[in-house]
Amino acid sequence: MIEQVVQLDAKPHDVFVALLDPVKHSDFTGSPAPTSGGLALDSLRGTITFQERTSDSSRTRRSSKNGRRPNGLNGYPPSKLEFILIAKNGRTEPKMVHSKVPAEQVEDYRRGWYDSYWNPLKKYLERARP
């Protein structure tokens, strides 16, 4: 299991939209925008398509996804990805939990989240700030 917490200088709503809106997601990842009902993470060792389930409250937004891996990773159960977005001092503190990742791939995914996701998302949100 991979757990990561980062600090983003943006409102939870803006982070939530960037994570789930196909066009905005594509803008910061460079991956093609998915065309239906999910989130495609082409940037992490091949395509993993996640189906989303979302809920929110006044201070926290949550999105859970179950993933299907590409053909090269058959034989493993779908992974689960959860984002919890917490408003903190005018910023957002996302907690990401990526579970059911094969043990031999955890370190690659751990690095990949920062290289392909968190760092580009931070830059994207900085550019989008008024």
C-alpha positions as CSV (number, residue, x, y, z in Angstrom):
1,M,0.0,0.0,0.0
2,I,1.2,3.5,-0.8
3,E,0.1,6.5,1.3
4,Q,1.2,10.0,0.4
5,V,0.2,13.4,1.8
6,V,1.2,16.6,0.0
7,Q,0.5,20.3,0.4
8,L,-1.2,22.2,-2.5
9,D,-1.7,25.9,-2.6
10,A,-5.3,25.7,-3.9
11,K,-8.8,25.2,-2.7
12,P,-10.1,21.7,-2.3
13,H,-12.7,22.3,-5.0
14,D,-10.0,23.3,-7.5
15,V,-7.9,20.2,-6.6
16,F,-11.0,18.0,-6.8
17,V,-11.9,19.3,-10.3
18,A,-8.3,18.9,-11.5
19,L,-8.3,15.3,-10.4
20,L,-11.6,14.3,-11.9
21,D,-12.2,16.6,-14.9
22,P,-10.9,14.7,-17.9
23,V,-9.6,17.8,-19.7
24,K,-8.0,19.4,-16.7
25,H,-6.5,16.0,-15.7
26,S,-5.0,15.8,-19.2
27,D,-3.7,19.3,-19.0
28,F,-1.4,18.5,-16.0
29,T,-0.6,14.9,-16.7
30,G,-0.1,15.1,-20.4
31,S,-2.1,11.8,-20.7
32,P,-5.1,11.7,-23.1
33,A,-8.3,12.6,-21.4
34,P,-10.6,9.6,-20.8
35,T,-13.8,9.8,-22.7
36,S,-16.2,8.1,-20.3
37,G,-16.8,7.5,-16.6
38,G,-13.4,7.2,-15.2
39,L,-9.8,8.5,-14.9
40,A,-7.0,7.1,-17.0
41,L,-3.5,7.3,-15.5
42,D,-1.3,6.7,-18.5
43,S,1.6,8.3,-16.7
44,L,2.1,5.5,-14.2
45,R,3.6,2.4,-15.9
46,G,1.0,1.9,-18.6
47,T,-2.7,2.7,-18.5
48,I,-4.7,2.1,-15.4
49,T,-8.3,3.0,-15.8
50,F,-10.2,3.9,-12.6
51,Q,-13.9,4.1,-12.1
52,E,-14.8,6.8,-9.7
53,R,-17.1,7.1,-6.7
54,T,-17.2,10.5,-5.0
55,S,-18.6,12.1,-1.9
56,D,-17.9,15.4,-0.2
57,S,-18.5,17.4,3.0
58,S,-17.8,21.0,3.8
59,R,-14.2,20.4,4.7
60,T,-13.3,17.1,3.1
61,R,-13.8,15.7,-0.4
62,R,-13.2,12.0,-1.1
63,S,-12.9,10.1,-4.3
64,S,-12.4,6.4,-4.5
65,K,-11.4,4.5,-7.6
66,N,-11.0,0.8,-8.5
67,G,-8.4,0.2,-11.1
68,R,-7.9,-2.3,-14.0
69,R,-4.3,-2.8,-15.0
70,P,-3.0,-3.1,-18.6
71,N,-2.5,-6.6,-20.1
72,G,1.1,-6.8,-18.8
73,L,-0.1,-6.9,-15.2
74,N,-2.8,-9.6,-15.6
75,G,-3.1,-12.0,-12.7
76,Y,-3.2,-9.2,-10.1
77,P,-6.5,-8.0,-8.5
78,P,-7.6,-4.4,-9.4
79,S,-5.9,-1.8,-7.3
80,K,-7.8,0.8,-5.3
81,L,-7.1,4.5,-5.3
82,E,-8.5,6.9,-2.8
83,F,-8.0,10.7,-2.6
84,I,-9.1,12.5,0.6
85,L,-8.9,16.3,0.2
86,I,-8.7,18.2,3.4
87,A,-8.9,22.0,3.6
88,K,-6.1,23.3,5.8
89,N,-5.2,27.0,6.4
90,G,-6.4,28.1,3.0
91,R,-4.7,25.3,1.2
92,T,-5.5,21.7,0.4
93,E,-3.8,18.7,1.9
94,P,-4.6,15.7,-0.2
95,K,-4.0,12.2,1.2
96,M,-3.7,9.6,-1.5
97,V,-4.0,5.9,-0.6
98,H,-3.2,3.4,-3.4
99,S,-3.8,-0.1,-2.2
100,K,-3.6,-3.6,-3.8
101,V,-0.4,-2.6,-5.7
102,P,1.8,-5.6,-6.3
103,A,4.7,-5.6,-3.8
104,E,7.4,-5.7,-6.5
105,Q,5.9,-2.5,-8.0
106,V,5.3,-0.4,-4.9
107,E,8.6,1.7,-5.1
108,D,8.1,2.4,-8.8
109,Y,4.5,3.6,-8.2
110,R,5.6,5.6,-5.1
111,R,8.2,7.5,-7.2
112,G,5.8,7.7,-10.1
113,W,3.1,9.5,-8.1
114,Y,5.5,12.3,-7.4
115,D,7.2,12.5,-10.8
116,S,4.1,12.0,-12.9
117,Y,1.3,13.3,-10.7
118,W,2.0,15.5,-7.6
119,N,4.8,17.7,-9.1
120,P,2.9,18.3,-12.3
121,L,-0.3,19.0,-10.4
122,K,1.4,21.6,-8.2
123,K,2.7,23.4,-11.3
124,Y,-0.7,23.2,-12.9
125,L,-2.4,24.7,-9.9
126,E,0.2,27.5,-9.6
127,R,-0.4,28.5,-13.3
128,A,-4.2,28.4,-12.7
129,R,-4.1,30.7,-9.7
130,P,-5.5,34.2,-10.3
